[in-house]
Amino acid sequence: MSRRMLLARLFPPIRWWHRVDRGSLPRDLLAGLVGALVVLPQGIAFATLAGLPAQYGLYAAMVPTAVAALFGSSLHTVSGPTNAISIMTFAALAPLAAPGSPEYVKLAFTLAFLMGVFMLLLGVLRLGTLVNFISQPVIVGFMAGAGLLIVASQLTALFGLPGAPGGGFLGALGHLLASLPDANPWALGVAAVTLAAGLASRRWRPRWPYIVIAMVAGTAGALALEGLAGVAGTSAGLRYLDAIPRGLPPLSWPIHDLASLSELSGLAVALSIVALTQSVSIARAVALRSGQRIDGNQEFIGQGLSNIAAGFFSGFPTSASVNRSGPNFEAGAATPLAAVFSALILVAIVALFAPAVRWLPAPAIAAVLLLASLSLIDLSRIRQTLAASRSEGGVLLITTAATLVLRLDVAVLIGVAVSLVFYLNRTSRPIMRSQVPDVRDPARAFVPIDAERPECPQLKMLTIEGSIYFGAVDHVATHLDILREISPDQKHLLLLARNMNFVDVAGASLLGQEAIRRRATGGRLYIHGLRHNAQELMARGGVLAQIGEHNLFRTKDQAIATIYEQLDREICARCTARIFYEGQADAQAARDRRSSAPAIAGVTRS
């Protein structure tokens, strides 16, 4: 690696600093202003969504956002608090401490730090492809379960009721049903106004920031209802957020004791997988529009350092945000300085207008969080998965159920384990079909046998679609045993291996043993179209010597011409299948044709 490449990995701005000029700075500054205005209500809402005081959502959009921009590879992606990661933070930490408590806040710092260390390690070791092993049904089911968890947790605030004492999804629903007689209709009215505004914005103005519109509508609705209640001589009884302090985010220490590190490590891995998948997907989506090339491992490094910074600067777990990356690009951002400017402008806004947060009503916040949570439940993709595959649909449903009743890291592991079980079950049973040359086709294409396409009485032609590896050996061996038992006269076996993806040591050994068994009965094993890597493995292991290199063929014509020489001529003379030659040609005529042409007339060309 050259010195410049090494420096670029250590400090990525080297790659894009040449883009900074008098033309780009105003564009980045404007995009930064837009980003700060968008993240202000979002940060407050996402902090509440994560179970934290409002100011921590703004802190998470300051230093972590700037660090992710400077150390990632994307020119336009903006990181910070997001609805998905906030929801999962709440779901992960709520069973461990009371939301909003000092202990809960410390756990949030620790969780962000551990996530950052794990992400950074993956990026430095260039192991970014590991997240590809988390299947789409697992991610969709996990997100749907997390969305349902937060929906249940916000229903009490939506009705103006005290918070649920815990107990997970079912406990939250039980608490809501038991407390419904004490519901506050004024709070429900504010929530209804907020939901209506948010849904209307998403329906008719999808490009507008629906969270901002919903919050403004909910706050205005609360003021109006307070006025109506005052005229009626009563009190609306609405709860509001506490004022947040002015100033820079205070320093925090994320490492408190080994017990918390051990307790949160599994959760950190689970959340990191989701956060990294989301971040790289968003970066690639924006890069498709900008024409930029994304370095996935550098994105992991940027997200890792961002979350480590969140742990030390009073933040909580962060990720790339689709709600801010898109507007950032649309606003004309030219370099990652736009995200840095967004963080700096947010600092200035908090320093000047932080006390105004106390006017935000809690039911409106709950309604906004409800909207954000429902967006995690991808109904169209869920329906598509359930309709397309029963096994993958089962993985999705199992992961969703596990997310509702178990810890998030356990739920992800269960989803991954079930995915692997279904995958191994599917790949351990490769498809094997008997085939013959089609006598009605001049090209003699190989087709499945049927009543009008009889087999050669001496030769079985078998195609294998899949891999012969240790998990599939028993299935393939059983099939071959059955073929020898039910068709003892078909002493010769031609394996059509073009669709055989992979062969391991166990699979190669099986083929070698089959060749030995065939020779013992006077037949042979022939293989057509074996892939080069499988042939090399067989050669190194001595299996190729058992099969015989002369029994491997690159074309079907070569295979048929050679195998025909091994067949019993008396049986061929009585055969009516006429698979290998036309009309009443005898064996000598077949040999003559083969000696004057590369293949017997009428056989399949490869």
Secondary structure, 3 states (H helix, E strand, C coil): CCHHHHHHHHCCHHHHHHHCCCCHHHHHHHHHHHHHHHHHHHHHHHHHHCCCCCHHHHHCCCHHHHHHHHHCCCCCCCEECCHHHHHHHHHHHCCCCCCCCHHHHHHHHHHHHHHHHHHHHHHHCCCHHHHHHCCHHHHHHHHHHHHHHHHHHHHHHHCCCCCCCCCHHHHHHHHHHHHHHHCCHHHHHHHHHHHHHHHHHHHHCCCCCHHHHHHHHHHHHHHHHHHHHHHCCCCCCCCECCCCCCCCCCCCCCCCCHHHHHHHHHHHHHHHHHHHHHHHHHHHHHHHHHCCCCCHHHHHHHHHHHHHHHHHCCCCCCEECHHHHHHHHHCCCCCCHHHHHHHHHHHHHHHHHHHHHHHCEHHHHHHHHHHHHHCCCCHHHHHHHHHHCHHHHHHHHHHHHHHHHCCHHHHHHHHHHHHHHHHHHHHCCCEEEEEEECCCCCCCCEEECECCECCCCCEEEEEEEEEECCCCHHHHHHHHHHHHHHCCCCCEEEEECCCEEEECHHHHHHHHHHHHHHHHCCCCEEEECCCHHHHHHHHHHCHHHHHCHHHEECCHHHHHHHHHHHCCHHHHHHCCCCCCCCCCCCHHHHHHHHHHCCCCCCCCCC
